[in-house]
Amino acid sequence: MNDEYQNRLNTLQDYLKEQNIDVAMVTSPANVFYYTGFNSDPHERFMALIVDNRTQEFTLFVPALDEELAASESYVKTIIPISDEEIPFSKLKNKLGENIVCFGLEMKAISMFQHNNLLSVFPKTSYEDIQHFITVQRMKKSKSEVEYLRNAVDIIERVLAEGIKKVEIGMTELELTAELEYLMRKLGADGPSFSTIVLSGEKAALPHGVPGNRKFKKGDFLLIDMGVIKDGYCSDTTRTFIVGEATDKQKEIYDIVLQANEAGINSVKTGVPIKTFDIAARNVIDEHGYGDYFNNRVGHGLGIEVHEAPSIHENNHQIAEKGLMFTIEPGIYIPEYGGVRIEDEVYINEEGEVEVLTSFPKKLQLV
C-alpha cells in the first residue's frame, strides 16, 4: 500500500501546484486515512494532514495520545503530537511560518471555530476549497480498495446468513440487533459501519427507522439493513424477509422491489449519466403504481465511509466511469403497513461493466 499512499499524495500535490495553493490541510478522518493509512477519530481534538507544497513536506498532526499508534500505522512519518493543554493552531503556525499566500481546506469538514482560529494565526492568507478534488479522487476505487470492500461484504453476508437463523416470533428488534452485532465481531469485523437497522411489521415502512422493543409477529415484514467496517472499509446491505407466512400483497410488493433492484443493476455501465441507474429502478416502481411510496435516491457511494460520492439520484448528470462503487437499493414504504428494501453493492470494473459484490439470495425468504 505504500506506493498507493505516495501516489495519492503526489496526485494531491500536483493539483495544489496547478491551483497555486501553498499549503493544504486535510482534517476529515476519512481523508486522513485515505492519504496516510492512519485511521482514527480524534473526537474534539485536532488532527490534520498538512501538505506543504513550498517545501514538498507532509506532516501529520495528531492528539498526543495517538502518537504511538500514528507512528506505527501512518505512511507519513513526520508526526507532531498535540497534548490537551497545547493550542493546536499555535503549533501549526510554528511549523508553517507566515509566508502562506493560499491555504487549501475541505470546506465541508472545517468548522467555523477552526476557520476563525486559522484566520487568527494566518490573517493575510486566502482560503480555497479542495473538497471536490479529494471527493473525486476517492470516488474511483483502486484494486486494493475493491478487495477490502469485498472482504467487508463477505463478513456482513455471513452475519446475515447466521443471524436470520435466530429469528423467532416474540423476539424484539433490539434483541436481533444485538445478535447481529455480536456476530459481526465474532466473524471478524472491526465493528458495524453504521447503526444496525432491524425493523418489523409496519415499522419496515421507515427507511431509516430505529430498532425498538417491538416483538416479531407472524406475517411481519422484517427489514434488516446493516454493514461492517473492516480494515477501514465499509459494507452496507439490506434484505427484507417475512416472518412465518406472506400475503399476496406482500409478495407483490417484494417482487416489484426485486424487479426494480435488478433493473437498476442491469443499467449500470460506463459512459451514461449516473441518473440512469436511479431512473431505471424508479420506473419499475412507478409503472406498478407505487411511485408515491419510493421518495429517496436509489443509492450512494461506498468506501471508507458508508455514504460517500457518487450520489445515485435522478438528477445526477455526472457520467459514470470505471472504478465507481455504490449501492442500488430501491424500496417501497407504505405508512402503517410496512415496506421492502433490497440493497446490493455494485462496482464498475476495468471493462466498464457492472460487477455485483453482494451475493446473498434475493428470492423472498420466510423466516
N, C-alpha and C positions, 0 to 999 in steps of 0.2 A: 504493500500500500504506500510505501514511502514515495515512490515515483509518482503515484497518483496525487498525493498531497502536494508535492512540489509542482506538478503540472497545474493543479487548481490554483495554487498561489501565483504561478507565473502568468496564468490567464488573467487573474485579477490585476496583477501588476501592469500588464500590457494595457488593460482597459484604463487604469488610473493614468497611465502615461498619455494615452490618447485624449483623455479628458482634462489633462493638465491639473490633476489632483495630486497634491504633495503627499498627503497622509490620509490613510483610511483607517477608521475604527470600526471593527466588527464586534457587536455586542450580543446579538442573538445567540443563545447557547447552541441552537441547531446549526447555525452558520459557523460558529467557532469549531464545532465538531467536524463539520464538512471540510474545513481547511486544515485542521490540526490533528484530528483523531482524539482530542480530549473532550469527553462527554460529561458535562457537569451542569447542575442547576445551582447557580450561586445565590438564589433567592434574592434578598435585598442587597447583597454585597456586589461590588463592582468586579466585572470580568470583561476583558476585551482583548481581541487580537488587533495589534497595531501593525499596519503595513506602511513603512516609511519609504516612499519612492525616491526621496532625496538621497538616502544612504543605502537603499536596497536591503534594509533590515526588516526582520519580522520579530515582534516581541509579544509575548503573551502575559498580560496582567491577570493575576488570579488572587482570590482570597488566600491569606497565608495558610489557612487550614487545609487548602487544596494543593499546596506547593509540591509536596512529595508525589501525590497522585499525578499531577500535571507533568512532572519531570519524567515519570515512567511511561505516560501514555501519549504525550504530545509530540508531534513531528517537529514543531517549533521548539527549540531548546533554550532560547533566551527567555527566561521566565522571571518576572518581577512580582514577588508576593506583596500583598497589602494587608496589614493587620487591621483589626477592627477599630483601633484608635487613630489610624492614619487617615489623611484626606486623599482619596484616590486621584483627584484632578490635580492636586499639587505634585504628586509623584509623576503623573502623566506629563505635566509641564516640565518637570526636571529632566525627564527622559528626552522630550522632543524639542525643548527650547522654544523660541518665539517666532522663528522665521518660517511660518506656515502661511502661505497665501490662500490655499484652498484645502478644505478638510472634507473627506467623504464619509457619509454616515448612512446607516439604514434608517430611513425616516420613520418606518413603522415600528422599529424596535426602540428608538430613543424617546425617553420621556421628556416632558418639559423641564423637570428637575435636572436631568442630565444635560440638556441643551443649555439651560441657564448657567450651569457650572462650567461648561465648555466656553461659553461667551465670557465668563469672568476671568478665565485663565488665558484665552486666546481672543482678545477683544477685536483684533484687526483682521481676523480670519473670516473668509466666506465659507459657506457650507453647501455641499452638493449631495444629492440623494444617489446612493449606489444600490439601493434596494432592488430595483428592477433588474439590474445586471446580474446580481447574485441569484435572484429568483430564476432567471432564465438559465444561468449556468447550472444550477442544481436540478432543474427540471429534466434534463437529459441524463438518464442513468447510465453509468458505466457497467461493464460486465460484472465487476466485483460487487457493485451495489445490487444488481439484479439477483446475484447469488445470496446475498444477505436477506433480501426480500423473500426469496423462495424459502429460505430456512424459516423465517418468521411465519410464512403462510403454512408451511408443513406443521409447525408446532400447533397453530391455532386449529387446524383441521383435526389433528389428533385429540386436542382438547374437546372439540365439539363431538367427535365420534364417541369418546368416553363419557362425556357429560350428559348426553341425551339418554344414556342407559340408566341414569339416576333419576330421571323424571318419574314422578308418581302423583296420582291425584291426592290433594291435600297438602302437598309441598308448597312452600311460598316462593315467590320470585326471588326474594333475598337469600333463601336457603340454596336455591340452584345457583345463584350468582356466586355464593361462597364456594360451592363445589367446583365451579368452573375456574375461579381464580386460584384455588388450591391446585387444580390440575395444571394450570399454566406454569406455575413454579415447578411442580413435580416433573413436568415434561421438558423443562429446560429453558423456559422463558426468563428474561430478566424482570418481567413484570407485565401488567396489562398496558397496552398503548393508549387506552382511554378507559373511562369508567364503563364497565361491562353493563350492557343493556339486556335485561330479561323482562319481557312484558307479556302478560297473558290476557286472554279474553278481549274485552272492549279496550283495554289499555294498549293493545297492539296497534291501535289507531294513532298513537302518539309517536311520531317518528323518532324523537329523542326523549322518550319518557324515562322515568326513574323507577327502578325496581323497588317494590314495597312488600307489604305483608299480605297482598292478595294471594289466595290459595288457588292452585290449579284445579279446574273442574273439567269433567268430561265434556268434550265438544269445544274447548277453548282453542283459540289461536295461541301459539307460543312463538313469539319472535325473539330470537337471540342474535344480538349484534355485538361482536367483540373482536379484540385483536390483542396481539402481544408485541412487546419490543424485545428484540434480541440483537445484541452487538450493535446497538444504535439505530436499528431499522425496524419499521412498524409493519404489522399486518392489520387488516380490517375486513371482516367477513360477516355477512348476515345470512341466516337461513330461517325460514318460518315453518313451523310444524303444527299439527293439530293433535290435541290430547284426546286419545281414545277413538273418536269417530267423527268424520267430517260430513257436513251437509252439502247438498248440491251447490248452494250458493258459495260456500267456502271453496269448494273445488273449482268453481267457475272463476272466482277472483284469483285464486292461486295460478290457474292456467294462464290467465291474461297477463299476470305479472311475469310469469316464466317466459311467455312469448315476447314480452317487452324486453326482458333481460337479454334474450338471445338475439333479438333484432338489433339492440344496441351493440352487442359484442360483434355481430356479423358486419356491422357498418364500419368497424374500426380499421383504418389503414392510413398511410401517409398521403399527403397531398390534398386532403379535403379539410374544410373548416371543422374545428372541434365541435361546433354546434351540431354537426351532422349526427353525432353519436347520441346526443340528447334527443334530437328530433325523431330519430328512428325509433327509439324506445317509447317516446311520448306519444307518437302517432298510434301505436298499437293500443295504448290505454284510452286515448281519445276515441278511436274508432269503435271501441266496445262500450262507449258511453260513461266511462269512469274518469274522464279528464279533470273534473272538478275535485277529485279525490287524490290527485297527484300534483302538488303545488310546490315542489322543490326541484333542484337540479338533479340530473341523473348520476352525477359522480364527481369525484375530486381526485387530485393528485395524491400520491402516497410515496413516502420515502423515509427520511429521517424524522419527519413529522407526519402525524396521521392525517392531517389536512394540509396539503400544500398545492402549489400550482402543478398542472393547469386545472381550472375550474371547468367542469363539463356541463355547460348550460347552453340553452338555446340561442343565446345572443353572443357567444364567444366565437369571433370570426378568425381567431388565430389558426394558422394552418398546422395540421398535425405532422409531426416529424418522428423519425426513428428515435428510440430511447425514452419515449414518454411512458410513464407508469401511472395508472389511475384506476378508479373503481367504476363499475357500471352497476347501479343499484336502484332500479325503478321500484315503485311501490304504489299500492292503493290503500288509502287510510280513510275509513268510514267512521265518523264520530259515533260513539256509543255502541258501535258494533264490533269493530276490530280492524285489523289490517294485515297486509302481507308485504314483505320486502325480501328481495333476493339480490344479494350483493356478491359480485365477483371482482377479482383483481386482474387487470389486463395490462399487457406490455406491448408496445410496438417494437418488434425486433429488428435486427440488422437488415432483414429483407423487406422491411416496411410493412410487415404483416402482423396481424393480431396474434398474440400468444396469451392464453389464459393460464394464470398461475394457480388459481383455485381449482380443486378437483372434487370437492365434497359434492355428493349427489344432489341434484336439484329436483328430482321427481318428488312429489308430495309424500312426506313420511308421516305416519301416525305414531305417536309415542305414548 
